[in-house]
């Protein structure tokens, strides 16, 4: 009995202690615009109790003893803000704060948002990109662009200036998922590889997960790009108008109510490169005789945001992205991506749970008309995917971590028409759905951050259980070790094979129900694509200005569905099943001070594919890749800025030519007189991708001048040069004509913008 009373007294005491505590939560906003501030420090003055804000600007401090406190928010470059609060037992106190930019010019940046996140999150194989980061890259035409910044990220390979694609640590473009405020974007880059569909001014933050991502993300087997847009200035109307030799843009933002609770964002940009290039760049493109560059695009984006007093908010957004490539007399390609979506954050009054959700509908349609001169006719290839996605996420905050769980529903239809190598029409029209649920737990201790998770992907063709694990060991104030791993799957694939070197047309289809057996005749257990990742690395803060990161990775693509490029008859399999390995090491050094920014990356990678009969290197297997970026501010009030980027990459694989022969097609069947018939030119190829192209290297540079017109208006002028020393980088080689076709030559440009 005495022991029982002792146990009951302990439980009563514990319950009393917990009852005497409460939670403090809220959002931190920038005072001038109302935009949330990421990864700033919120602390209780005179204590070691505090938290950092997340990507939404939200902080949460759990299990705080009841009493009176001074709540402070600190962030480099901003004045400290504080407020007196009273926390009651068992209650949740919601307290929002605003901070203003400091009038005192700091000599150096001692603490960055990225470093704060490094100490509080696992974030293995993740690069965080802000608008300020993108402005460090030489601007092509005067406007910074996400597509240009992504090319300098560790592990990212860019295959060409024209029609180039991004390959992230061995994954092809269709294996990279791009999210815009929770909505899937199927075509994030325009046909000319210099520009993305996203206006830099609408982007608040971009997280690029190059592998090993946690259970929150799924549906792709290589990487995730999660883009969050701004809500718009809630205090005053403003915008930006710009024009350059490539394109022009209009960006607007501002409040829609007097209380500053609602705001809007609008962005529109269009290219006239197909017209201006005829006057400015007198050189042939690809293998055509025309001058100029036959690319054009138009991108429109709009967003409405409404915010509640406690930080809850809802926004509605829509977009329309269009692209056109017109090679007169040869082919014309068009694609359109459009959609509408909504995203919300809900802060329940008496619960420590954060609720997030999204709903969206989008469509992507691509078509290409190809002209056959021998038959004097044209034919169309078309691809379309459209559907909806809906998701809910719940975050439960704890004193030393958080639990996040949720689910997603995705339904879509695909419509695809093309012609194979024997000129037979191929069609696929499918309706499919996906359901996924996940749970992710994060424990944050003094030395360890441990993040186990589990995701369940339910496809029409089967179920994929996907365990995930991330860990970080904080060895010291300067050094941290990290590791992440997981299983991944996806249900869609591209009609472009990993063996295709150049293909502007890239259709999207769902995984086929009928796939070939393994080599030994054993049926495949799953009909969707699967992969396993292992990432390990170290982060070391060399000094207050210099960061160093080293990561090694292995991606084991255990099952890949690919188009059968060896299909010679309608009885052959349309698809083949392959496997693959991508492995490598990436090293990154960053230096950042008030005036000078340096970014240096070296990547060593090895990529192989196996189709059951042979092992080969896909065309994007680049062994060595180097990126060096520097940005320097100078002059009175630092109104001048010079940017430079140099890229060096080893040669891509290619299939060599062994010889030529006359290929008789027997056009009249058995009635063909092969003794007098004229055949077509046949090419005898060597082993697949056994050769290597020459090294690629290119220097881009820009210089810009800012002129302050008045208190709120700034004029920026930029002169830039792409391929500054006119390096002749090979694009491809025309075997029949024995002609080499190069990438873009030297391209100067000028642009000006007014920010108001």
C-alpha positions in Angstrom: 0.0 0.0 0.0 2.8 2.4 0.8 4.4 1.7 -2.6 1.1 2.4 -4.3 0.6 5.7 -2.5 4.2 6.7 -3.4 3.4 5.9 -7.1 0.2 7.9 -7.0 1.9 10.8 -5.5 4.6 10.8 -8.3 1.8 10.7 -10.9 -0.1 13.5 -9.2 3.1 15.6 -9.0 3.9 15.0 -12.7 0.4 15.9 -13.7 0.5 19.1 -11.6 3.8 20.1 -13.3 2.4 19.6 -16.8 -0.7 21.5 -15.8 1.5 24.4 -14.7 2.9 24.8 -18.2 1.6 26.3 -21.5 2.5 26.8 -25.1 3.5 30.0 -26.9 3.2 30.2 -30.7 2.7 32.7 -33.5 4.2 34.2 -36.7 7.0 36.7 -37.3 6.4 39.1 -40.1 8.4 41.8 -41.9 6.9 45.1 -40.8 7.2 46.9 -44.2 5.5 44.1 -46.3 3.8 41.7 -44.0 5.7 38.8 -45.5 6.7 36.0 -43.0 10.3 35.8 -41.9 11.9 32.3 -42.1 14.4 30.9 -39.5 14.7 33.8 -37.2 15.1 33.3 -33.5 12.3 33.7 -31.0 13.4 33.5 -27.3 12.1 34.3 -23.8 14.4 37.1 -22.5 16.6 36.0 -19.6 16.2 32.3 -20.4 17.5 29.7 -22.8 14.0 28.8 -23.9 13.1 29.6 -27.5 12.5 28.3 -31.1 13.2 29.2 -34.7 10.5 30.1 -37.2 9.8 27.6 -40.0 9.2 28.2 -43.7 5.8 29.8 -43.0 7.4 32.2 -40.4 5.7 30.2 -37.5 7.4 29.5 -34.2 6.2 27.2 -31.4 7.6 27.0 -27.8 6.1 24.0 -25.9 5.9 23.2 -22.2 6.8 26.7 -20.8 6.2 27.3 -17.1 3.3 29.7 -16.5 4.3 33.3 -15.7 5.2 36.7 -17.1 7.9 36.9 -19.8 9.4 39.2 -22.4 9.2 37.6 -25.8 12.0 38.6 -28.2 12.7 38.0 -31.9 16.2 38.5 -33.3 17.5 38.2 -36.8 20.6 39.5 -38.5 19.8 42.6 -40.6 16.7 43.5 -38.5 16.1 45.4 -35.3 15.2 43.3 -32.3 11.5 43.3 -31.4 10.0 42.4 -28.1 6.6 42.2 -26.3 5.6 41.5 -22.7 3.4 38.4 -22.4 1.6 36.5 -19.6 1.3 32.7 -20.0 -1.4 30.9 -18.1 -1.3 27.2 -17.0 -2.6 24.8 -19.5 -3.2 27.5 -22.1 -1.9 28.2 -25.6 -0.9 31.8 -26.2 -0.8 33.1 -29.8 1.5 36.1 -30.2 2.5 37.4 -33.6 5.5 39.8 -34.0 6.8 42.2 -36.5 10.4 43.2 -37.2 11.9 46.0 -39.2 15.1 46.1 -41.3 18.0 47.6 -39.3 19.2 51.1 -40.2 22.7 50.0 -39.0 24.7 48.6 -41.8 26.4 45.3 -40.6 29.9 44.6 -41.7 29.3 40.9 -42.2 26.5 38.3 -42.0 27.3 36.3 -38.9 24.2 34.0 -38.9 22.2 33.0 -42.0 18.7 31.5 -42.2 20.3 28.5 -43.9 22.8 27.9 -41.0 19.9 28.1 -38.5 18.1 25.4 -40.4 21.2 23.3 -40.5 21.3 23.2 -36.7 17.6 22.4 -36.3 16.8 20.1 -39.3 18.4 16.9 -40.8 18.1 18.3 -44.4 20.5 15.9 -46.0 20.8 16.5 -49.8 18.9 19.7 -49.6 19.7 23.1 -51.1 17.7 26.2 -50.1 17.2 28.9 -52.7 15.9 32.4 -52.0 15.4 35.4 -54.3 18.7 36.9 -53.0 20.5 33.7 -53.9 19.3 33.8 -57.5 20.4 37.4 -57.9 24.0 36.2 -57.4 24.0 34.4 -60.7 24.8 36.3 -63.9 21.5 37.4 -65.3 20.7 36.3 -68.9 19.0 39.3 -70.3 19.0 41.3 -67.1 16.5 39.1 -65.1 17.6 36.4 -62.6 16.0 33.0 -63.2 15.5 29.8 -61.2 16.6 27.7 -64.2 20.0 29.4 -64.2 20.6 28.9 -60.5 19.6 25.2 -60.5 22.4 24.5 -62.9 25.0 25.3 -60.2 23.6 23.1 -57.5 25.7 20.1 -56.5 24.7 16.9 -58.3 22.7 18.7 -61.0 23.7 18.1 -64.7 22.4 20.3 -67.4 22.6 18.7 -70.9 22.4 21.7 -73.2 21.7 25.4 -73.9 19.0 24.4 -76.5 16.3 22.0 -75.3 18.5 21.1 -72.4 17.1 19.3 -69.3 18.1 19.0 -65.7 19.2 15.6 -64.4 19.5 15.4 -60.6 21.9 12.8 -59.2 21.2 10.3 -61.9 17.4 10.9 -62.2 15.8 11.9 -65.5 13.5 14.9 -65.7 10.2 12.9 -65.3 11.7 11.5 -62.0 12.0 15.0 -60.5 8.8 16.3 -58.9 8.2 20.1 -59.0 5.7 21.6 -56.6 4.3 25.1 -56.7 2.5 25.8 -53.4 1.6 22.1 -53.3 0.6 21.8 -57.0 2.5 19.5 -59.4 4.1 21.4 -62.3 4.8 19.0 -65.2 6.9 21.3 -67.3 8.9 23.9 -65.2 11.4 24.9 -67.9 11.0 26.4 -71.4 12.4 24.7 -74.5 15.5 27.0 -74.5 17.3 26.0 -71.3 18.0 29.5 -70.0 14.5 30.2 -68.6 12.0 28.7 -66.2 8.3 29.3 -66.1 8.6 31.0 -62.6 9.1 34.7 -62.2 11.9 35.2 -59.6 9.9 38.0 -57.9 7.0 35.6 -56.9 9.4 33.1 -55.3 9.8 33.3 -51.5 11.7 30.1 -51.0 12.7 26.9 -53.0 13.9 23.7 -51.4 15.6 21.3 -53.8 15.9 17.8 -52.4 18.4 16.0 -54.6 17.7 12.7 -52.8 16.9 11.0 -49.5 13.8 13.2 -48.9 11.6 12.4 -45.9 8.1 10.8 -45.8 6.4 14.1 -46.4 7.2 13.8 -50.1 6.5 11.0 -52.5 5.4 10.0 -56.0 8.9 10.4 -57.6 12.1 8.3 -57.4 14.8 10.9 -57.7 14.2 14.4 -56.4 11.8 17.0 -55.2 11.7 20.7 -55.9 9.3 22.5 -53.5 8.6 26.1 -54.5 6.8 28.5 -52.1 5.5 31.9 -53.4 5.1 35.2 -51.6 1.7 36.3 -50.4 2.2 39.9 -51.6 2.8 43.1 -49.8 0.0 43.7 -47.3 1.1 47.3 -46.5 1.5 49.1 -49.8 1.2 48.8 -53.6 4.4 48.1 -55.6 5.8 46.2 -58.5 8.4 45.9 -61.2 8.5 46.6 -64.9 11.4 45.3 -66.9 12.5 44.8 -70.5 15.6 43.3 -72.2 16.8 41.9 -75.5 15.1 38.5 -74.8 11.8 39.3 -73.0 9.7 41.8 -70.9 7.9 41.4 -67.6 5.4 43.1 -65.3 5.1 42.2 -61.6 2.5 43.8 -59.3 1.7 43.2 -55.6 -0.3 45.1 -52.9 -3.0 45.1 -50.3 -6.7 44.6 -51.1 -8.1 45.8 -47.8 -7.3 48.6 -45.3 -6.5 46.3 -42.4 -3.7 44.6 -44.4 -5.3 41.2 -44.1 -5.6 40.5 -47.8 -3.2 41.0 -50.7 -2.5 40.0 -54.3 0.3 39.1 -56.6 0.4 39.2 -60.4 3.2 38.4 -62.7 3.3 38.3 -66.5 6.3 37.7 -68.7 6.8 37.1 -72.4 9.6 36.4 -74.7 10.2 37.8 -78.2 13.5 36.0 -78.7 12.2 34.6 -82.0 12.0 38.1 -83.3 14.8 40.0 -81.6 17.4 37.3 -82.3 17.0 37.8 -86.0 18.4 41.3 -85.5 20.9 40.7 -82.7 22.2 37.2 -83.2 23.2 36.5 -86.8 24.0 32.8 -86.7 22.3 29.5 -87.7 20.5 27.5 -85.0 20.7 23.7 -85.1 21.0 22.5 -88.7 18.7 25.0 -90.3 19.5 27.8 -92.6 17.3 30.4 -90.9 18.9 33.0 -88.7 17.8 33.7 -85.1 16.3 31.5 -82.4 12.8 30.1 -83.0 11.8 30.1 -79.3 9.0 32.1 -77.7 6.9 31.8 -74.4 4.3 33.6 -72.3 3.9 33.0 -68.5 1.1 34.4 -66.4 0.6 33.9 -62.6 -1.8 35.4 -60.1 -2.5 34.9 -56.4 -4.9 36.2 -53.7 -4.2 35.8 -50.0 -6.4 36.3 -47.0 -4.9 36.2 -43.4 -6.6 35.9 -40.0 -5.7 37.6 -36.8 -4.0 34.5 -35.3 -2.0 33.8 -38.5 -4.4 31.4 -40.2 -4.5 32.1 -43.9 -5.9 30.9 -47.2 -4.7 31.7 -50.7 -6.0 31.0 -54.2 -3.7 31.1 -57.2 -3.7 30.3 -60.9 -1.3 30.2 -63.8 -1.0 29.8 -67.6 2.4 28.9 -69.1 2.9 28.6 -72.8 5.9 27.6 -75.0 6.5 27.5 -78.7 9.3 26.3 -80.9 8.9 26.8 -84.7 11.5 25.4 -87.1 9.9 26.4 -90.4 9.3 23.6 -92.8 10.6 21.0 -90.3 8.5 20.9 -87.1 6.5 23.1 -84.7 6.2 22.3 -81.0 3.7 23.9 -78.6 2.9 23.2 -75.0 0.6 24.8 -72.5 0.5 24.3 -68.7 -2.4 25.8 -66.7 -4.1 25.3 -63.4 -5.9 26.8 -60.4 -5.3 25.9 -56.8 -5.8 26.8 -53.2 -3.6 26.4 -50.1 -4.5 27.1 -46.4 -2.9 27.2 -43.0 -5.3 26.8 -40.0 -4.3 27.5 -36.4 -6.9 26.0 -34.0 -7.4 28.1 -30.9 -7.1 25.5 -28.2 -5.0 22.9 -29.9 -1.2 22.6 -30.4 -1.7 21.2 -33.9 -1.0 23.1 -37.1 -3.3 22.2 -40.0 -2.2 22.7 -43.6 -4.0 21.8 -46.8 -4.2 22.3 -50.6 -6.5 21.6 -53.5 -5.6 22.1 -57.1 -6.5 21.2 -60.7 -4.0 21.4 -63.5 -3.4 20.3 -67.1 -0.4 20.0 -69.4 -0.8 19.5 -73.1 2.0 19.2 -75.7 1.9 18.8 -79.4 4.4 18.7 -82.2 3.8 18.8 -85.9 6.5 17.2 -88.0 6.9 17.7 -91.8 7.9 14.7 -93.9 9.5 16.2 -97.1 9.7 12.8 -98.8 6.0 12.2 -98.4 5.0 15.8 -98.5 2.8 15.5 -95.5 2.8 16.3 -91.8 1.8 14.3 -88.8 1.0 15.2 -85.2 2.3 13.8 -82.0 0.3 14.8 -78.9 0.4 14.3 -75.1 -1.8 15.5 -72.4 -2.2 15.0 -68.6 -4.8 16.6 -66.5 -6.3 16.0 -63.1 -6.6 17.1 -59.5 -4.7 16.8 -56.2 -5.7 17.3 -52.7 -3.7 17.0 -49.5 -3.9 17.6 -45.7 -1.0 17.9 -43.3 -1.1 18.0 -39.5 1.9 19.0 -37.4 1.9 18.4 -33.6 4.6 20.3 -31.8 6.5 18.8 -28.8 9.2 20.2 -26.5 11.9 18.4 -28.4 10.5 17.8 -31.8 7.3 17.4 -33.8 5.1 14.8 -35.4 3.8 15.5 -38.9 1.3 13.3 -40.7 -1.1 13.6 -43.5 -2.5 12.2 -46.7 -2.8 13.1 -50.4 -5.2 12.1 -53.2 -4.3 12.5 -56.8 -6.5 11.6 -59.8 -5.5 12.2 -63.4 -6.0 11.1 -67.0 -3.4 10.8 -69.8 -4.0 11.1 -73.5 -1.1 10.2 -75.7 -0.7 9.7 -79.5 2.6 9.1 -81.4 4.2 7.0 -84.1 6.9 4.4 -83.7 9.9 3.6 -85.8 7.8 1.5 -88.2 5.3 4.4 -88.6 2.6 2.7 -86.7 0.2 4.8 -84.6 0.5 4.3 -80.8 -2.2 5.6 -78.5 -2.7 5.5 -74.7 -5.8 6.9 -72.9 -5.8 6.1 -69.2 -7.6 7.3 -66.1 -5.7 6.6 -62.8 -5.6 7.6 -59.2 -3.1 7.6 -56.3 -3.6 7.8 -52.6 -0.8 8.3 -50.1 -0.5 8.6 -46.3 2.5 9.4 -44.3 3.8 10.0 -40.8 7.1 11.7 -39.9 8.6 12.1 -36.4 11.4 14.5 -35.6 13.3 14.3 -32.3 15.7 17.2 -31.7 18.2 16.7 -28.9 21.4 18.4 -27.9 23.5 16.3 -30.1 21.2 14.3 -32.3 18.3 15.1 -34.7 16.5 11.8 -35.6 13.8 11.7 -38.2 12.1 8.4 -38.9 9.1 8.2 -41.2 6.9 6.0 -43.2 4.9 6.6 -46.4 2.3 4.4 -48.0 1.7 4.9 -51.7 -1.4 3.3 -53.2 -1.5 3.1 -57.0 -4.1 1.6 -59.3 -1.4 -1.0 -60.1 -0.4 -1.8 -56.5 0.8 -0.6 -53.1 4.3 0.6 -52.2 5.3 0.7 -48.5 8.2 3.2 -48.2 10.2 3.6 -44.9 12.4 6.7 -44.5 15.1 7.6 -42.0 17.1 10.8 -41.5 19.7 11.5 -38.8 22.1 14.3 -37.9 24.8 14.3 -35.3 25.9 17.8 -34.1 29.6 17.0 -33.2 30.4 20.6 -32.3 29.3 24.2 -32.9 30.9 24.0 -36.3 30.7 20.4 -37.5 27.6 18.2 -38.2 27.3 14.7 -39.7 24.1 13.7 -41.5 22.6 10.6 -43.2 19.3 9.8 -44.9 17.8 6.8 -46.7 14.5 5.6 -48.0 12.4 3.7 -50.5 10.6 5.6 -53.3 8.2 4.9 -56.2 6.3 6.6 -59.0 3.5 5.8 -61.4 4.2 8.1 -64.4 6.9 7.9 -67.1 8.1 9.9 -70.0 7.8 8.9 -73.6 11.4 10.1 -74.0 13.8 7.2 -73.4 17.0 7.7 -71.3 18.8 6.7 -74.5 17.4 9.7 -76.5 20.0 12.5 -76.8 17.8 15.2 -78.3 14.0 15.2 -78.0 11.9 18.4 -77.6 8.7 16.3 -77.6 8.4 14.6 -74.2 5.0 13.0 -73.6 3.7 11.8 -70.2 1.9 8.6 -69.6 0.9 6.4 -66.7 2.7 3.1 -66.0 1.5 0.4 -68.4 -0.4 -2.5 -67.0 1.4 -5.0 -69.3 5.1 -5.0 -68.9 7.6 -7.6 -70.0 8.9 -10.4 -67.7 12.4 -10.4 -66.3 15.2 -12.1 -68.3 14.7 -15.4 -66.5 11.0 -15.3 -67.1 10.0 -14.3 -63.6 7.1 -11.7 -63.6 7.8 -8.4 -62.0 6.1 -8.0 -58.7 5.3 -4.3 -59.2 4.4 -2.4 -62.3 5.5 1.0 -61.2 9.0 2.3 -60.9 11.0 2.0 -57.7 14.3 3.2 -56.2 16.3 3.2 -53.0 18.5 6.1 -51.7 21.4 6.4 -49.3 22.9 9.9 -48.6 25.7 10.6 -46.2 27.6 13.9 -45.6 29.3 16.4 -43.4 28.7 20.1 -42.8 31.5 22.3 -41.5 31.5 26.0 -40.7 35.0 27.0 -41.5 34.5 30.5 -40.3 31.6 32.9 -39.8 31.7 33.6 -43.5 32.7 30.2 -45.0 30.7 27.0 -45.2 31.8 23.6 -46.4 29.6 20.6 -47.3 30.6 17.2 -48.6 28.0 14.5 -49.5 28.2 11.0 -51.0 25.1 9.3 -52.5 23.9 6.1 -54.0 20.6 5.8 -55.8 19.6 2.3 -56.7 16.9 2.4 -59.4 15.6 -1.1 -58.9 12.9 -0.9 -61.5 12.7 1.6 -64.4 10.1 1.5 -67.2 11.4 2.8 -70.5 10.3 3.1 -74.1 11.6 0.3 -76.3 13.8 2.0 -78.8 14.6 -1.4 -80.5 11.0 -2.0 -81.4 10.8 -3.1 -85.1 7.3 -4.6 -85.3 3.9 -4.2 -83.8 4.4 -7.5 -82.0 7.4 -6.3 -80.0 7.0 -5.0 -76.5 6.4 -1.3 -76.4 8.3 -1.0 -73.1 11.4 -2.4 -71.5 12.2 -2.8 -67.9 15.6 -1.6 -66.8 17.6 -1.0 -63.6 20.3 1.5 -62.8 22.8 2.8 -60.3 23.7 6.5 -59.7 26.5 7.2 -57.3 28.9 10.1 -56.6 30.4 12.7 -54.4 29.5 16.4 -54.2 31.7 19.1 -52.6 30.5 22.7 -51.9 32.3 25.7 -50.5 30.4 29.0 -49.9 31.9 32.4 -48.8 29.5 35.2 -48.0 30.4 38.7 -46.7 28.8 42.1 -47.1 30.3 42.7 -50.6 31.6 39.4 -51.9 29.9 36.1 -52.5 31.7 32.9 -53.8 30.1 29.6 -54.6 32.3 26.7 -55.7 31.0 23.2 -56.5 32.7 20.0 -57.7 30.7 16.9 -58.5 32.0 13.4 -59.3 29.3 11.1 -60.7 28.8 7.6 -62.2 25.5 6.5 -63.8 24.7 3.2 -65.4 21.6 1.5 -66.8 21.0 -2.2 -67.4 18.3 -3.5 -69.7 18.8 -7.2 -68.9 21.2 -7.7 -71.8 23.8 -5.1 -71.3 25.0 -2.3 -69.1 25.4 1.1 -70.6 25.9 4.8 -69.6 22.9 7.0 -70.3 23.5 10.2 -72.3 23.5 12.4 -69.2 26.3 10.5 -67.4 28.8 13.4 -66.8 31.8 12.2 -64.8 33.2 15.6 -63.7 31.3 18.8 -63.2 32.6 22.1 -61.8 30.7 25.4 -61.1 32.4 28.5 -59.9 30.1 31.6 -59.1 31.2 34.9 -57.7 29.3 38.1 -57.0 30.9 41.4 -55.9 29.3 44.7 -54.9 31.2 47.9 -55.2 31.0 51.7 -55.8 29.1 54.4 -53.8 26.4 52.8 -51.7 27.3 49.5 -53.3 25.2 50.5 -56.3 27.4 48.4 -58.8 27.4 44.6 -58.9 29.5 42.2 -61.0 28.5 38.6 -61.3 30.3 35.7 -63.0 29.7 32.0 -63.5 32.1 29.4 -65.0 31.0 25.9 -65.7 33.3 23.0 -66.7 31.9 19.5 -67.5 33.4 16.4 -68.9 32.0 15.0 -72.1 28.7 13.1 -72.3 28.5 9.6 -73.7 27.6 9.0 -77.3 27.4 6.1 -79.7 30.1 6.0 -82.3 29.7 5.3 -86.0 31.4 2.2 -87.4 30.3 2.5 -91.0 27.6 3.1 -93.6 25.7 0.6 -95.9 22.8 0.5 -98.3 19.6 -0.5 -96.4 17.0 -2.1 -98.7 13.5 -1.5 -97.2 11.6 -3.8 -99.6 8.9 -1.2 -100.1 7.0 -3.5 -102.5 7.4 -6.6 -100.3 8.3 -9.8 -102.2 7.8 -8.0 -105.5 10.7 -5.7 -104.8 13.5 -6.1 -107.4 16.5 -5.8 -105.0 19.0 -5.9 -108.0 17.8 -2.5 -109.2 16.1 -0.9 -106.2 17.7 2.0 -104.4 18.0 1.6 -100.7 18.3 4.1 -97.9 21.5 5.0 -96.1 22.0 2.6 -93.2 24.4 3.3 -90.3 26.4 0.7 -88.5 26.7 1.8 -84.9 29.3 0.8 -82.3 28.3 -0.3 -78.7 25.7 2.0 -77.1 27.3 5.2 -75.6 30.9 3.8 -75.5 32.4 7.1 -76.8 32.7 10.4 -75.0 32.2 14.0 -76.4 34.7 16.7 -75.7 34.7 18.7 -72.5 32.1 21.5 -72.1 32.9 24.9 -70.6 31.2 28.3 -70.6 31.7 31.6 -69.0 28.7 33.9 -68.3 29.2 37.4 -66.8 27.0 40.4 -66.1 27.4 43.9 -64.6 24.6 45.9 -63.2 24.0 49.4 -61.8 21.2 50.5 -59.4 20.0 54.1 -59.3 17.7 55.2 -56.6 15.0 57.5 -58.3 13.1 58.3 -55.1 12.3 56.8 -51.7 10.5 53.8 -53.2 11.7 53.5 -56.8 14.9 52.0 -58.1 16.2 51.8 -61.7 18.4 48.7 -62.4 20.4 48.4 -65.6 22.3 45.2 -66.5 24.6 44.2 -69.3 25.4 40.5 -69.6 27.3 38.1 -71.9 26.5 34.4 -72.3 29.4 32.3 -73.4 31.7 35.2 -73.0 34.8 33.7 -74.7 32.7 32.1 -77.5 33.5 28.5 -76.6 32.4 26.1 -79.4 30.6 23.5 -77.3 29.3 20.6 -79.3 25.5 20.1 -79.3 25.4 17.0 -81.5 27.0 15.7 -84.7 24.9 15.0 -87.9 26.3 11.7 -89.1 24.7 11.8 -92.5 25.8 15.3 -93.5 29.0 15.0 -91.5 28.3 18.3 -89.8 29.0 19.4 -86.2 26.3 21.5 -84.6 27.3 23.6 -81.6 25.6 25.0 -78.5 24.9 28.7 -78.2 27.7 31.1 -79.2 28.5 34.4 -77.5 25.3 36.2 -76.7 25.4 39.8 -75.3 22.2 41.3 -73.9 21.0 44.4 -72.1 18.1 44.9 -69.8 16.6 47.6 -67.6 14.0 47.4 -64.8 12.1 49.8 -62.6 11.1 48.7 -59.1 8.4 50.8 -57.5 
